[in-house]
Amino acid sequence: MTLLSKTGPGFAPAKINLTLHVTGQRGDGFHLLDSIVAFADVGDRLSARPAPVPSLRVHGPMAAGVPEDGRNLVLKAAAAMGASAAFTLEKHLPAAAGIGGGSSDAAAALRLLSAMTGQSPPDHPEVLGADIPVCLMARAARMRGIGEVLSPLALPPLPAVLVNPRVEVPTGAVFAGLARKDNAPMPDPLPTFDDPRQAIAFLATQRNDLEPPARQAQPVIDEVLTALRALPGAALARMSGSGATCFALFERPDDATEAARLLAAAHTGWWIAPTCLS
């Protein structure tokens, strides 16, 4: 697997599910997905140095409640590689937010340890978490299977605003709330996109099957989506992953920046980030 990153191996960008079709469920309980994933230019930052005993220190504006022990995927990733390091995680992404923060942190740990030791990451990183394979790529892709079947995708940069109302949505409860688990996949092959307008037009014909049960679990998601759709220039608003983070897509970066400013003034308690997805 190619190890890519937007701004260095220790950057852990937010993962955004632009679409998320739940197409089945395996006998072991894992759900089958068909999803277009893109990555933001906002995220966490992880550093590592060799140490005889593995450790993790978490700080930053979103550090509250993030475990520093073996429950954290960073340390699980290190254990999977049989490597020991002292990690420092600067946490900027909200936790349990449907944007793969923990998985992206773990992918950054695998990249750092690979550079430090010369070892390759595990052959099946999805064992650590379904989002970790695509987070290792850290670039736009079509994600199928339980997350391990990846096809790089040529996606034009998409200006966006990310919003999380600072509520957690339990992933298990959202999947359990699905009306059905054998929904239709996306078309194959996917169309090509020459510009943001074409990409957004196609994305608007697709869906996130987890959005209805997540909205039922956390009705504030409805408020977020309504606010995003009302923003000047917003071409599409949808929930990412299992929620509660939602996004709006724009055709021009300036529109996304101004929309984020307007939204932040109106909703001071929300986590809001203008970004570019690719």
QUICOR-V934047 format. One record per backbone hydrogen bond with DSSP energy under -0.5 kcal/mol. CO is the residue of the C=O (numbers start at 1). NH is the residue of the N-H. If there is no record, write none. Layout:
co-><CO & CO>
nh-><NH & NH>
//
This chain:
co-><2 & 8 & 8 & 10 & 11 & 12 & 14 & 14 & 15 & 16 & 16 & 20 & 20 & 21 & 21 & 22 & 24 & 26 & 30 & 32 & 32 & 33 & 34 & 35 & 35 & 36 & 36 & 37 & 38 & 39 & 42 & 44 & 45 & 47 & 49 & 55 & 57 & 59 & 60 & 63 & 65 & 69 & 72 & 72 & 73 & 74 & 75 & 76 & 77 & 78 & 78 & 79 & 84 & 85 & 85 & 86 & 87 & 88 & 88 & 89 & 89 & 90 & 90 & 91 & 96 & 97 & 99 & 100 & 101 & 102 & 103 & 104 & 105 & 106 & 107 & 108 & 109 & 110 & 111 & 112 & 113 & 114 & 122 & 124 & 125 & 125 & 129 & 131 & 132 & 133 & 134 & 134 & 136 & 140 & 141 & 141 & 142 & 142 & 143 & 144 & 144 & 145 & 148 & 149 & 151 & 153 & 154 & 157 & 158 & 159 & 160 & 161 & 162 & 163 & 164 & 170 & 171 & 172 & 173 & 175 & 195 & 196 & 197 & 198 & 199 & 200 & 202 & 203 & 207 & 208 & 210 & 211 & 212 & 213 & 214 & 218 & 219 & 219 & 220 & 221 & 222 & 223 & 224 & 225 & 226 & 228 & 231 & 236 & 238 & 240 & 245 & 246 & 247 & 248 & 249 & 249 & 250 & 252 & 253 & 254 & 255 & 256 & 257 & 258 & 259 & 260 & 261 & 262 & 263 & 267 & 270 & 271 & 273 & 275 & 277 & 278>
nh-><4 & 7 & 11 & 46 & 13 & 44 & 16 & 40 & 17 & 18 & 38 & 22 & 209 & 23 & 34 & 183 & 32 & 29 & 26 & 23 & 24 & 145 & 21 & 37 & 143 & 18 & 19 & 141 & 16 & 278 & 14 & 12 & 90 & 88 & 86 & 87 & 89 & 91 & 63 & 66 & 67 & 72 & 75 & 76 & 77 & 78 & 79 & 80 & 81 & 82 & 83 & 82 & 51 & 55 & 87 & 49 & 57 & 47 & 90 & 59 & 91 & 45 & 92 & 62 & 169 & 245 & 15 & 104 & 105 & 106 & 107 & 108 & 109 & 110 & 111 & 112 & 113 & 114 & 115 & 116 & 117 & 118 & 125 & 127 & 128 & 129 & 132 & 135 & 136 & 137 & 138 & 139 & 4 & 153 & 37 & 143 & 144 & 151 & 35 & 147 & 149 & 33 & 150 & 144 & 142 & 155 & 193 & 159 & 277 & 250 & 275 & 248 & 273 & 246 & 271 & 174 & 175 & 176 & 177 & 178 & 199 & 200 & 201 & 202 & 203 & 204 & 205 & 206 & 20 & 211 & 214 & 215 & 216 & 217 & 218 & 221 & 222 & 223 & 224 & 225 & 226 & 227 & 228 & 229 & 230 & 231 & 234 & 249 & 247 & 243 & 240 & 163 & 238 & 161 & 235 & 236 & 159 & 256 & 257 & 258 & 259 & 260 & 261 & 262 & 263 & 264 & 265 & 266 & 267 & 270 & 272 & 164 & 162 & 160 & 158 & 140>
//
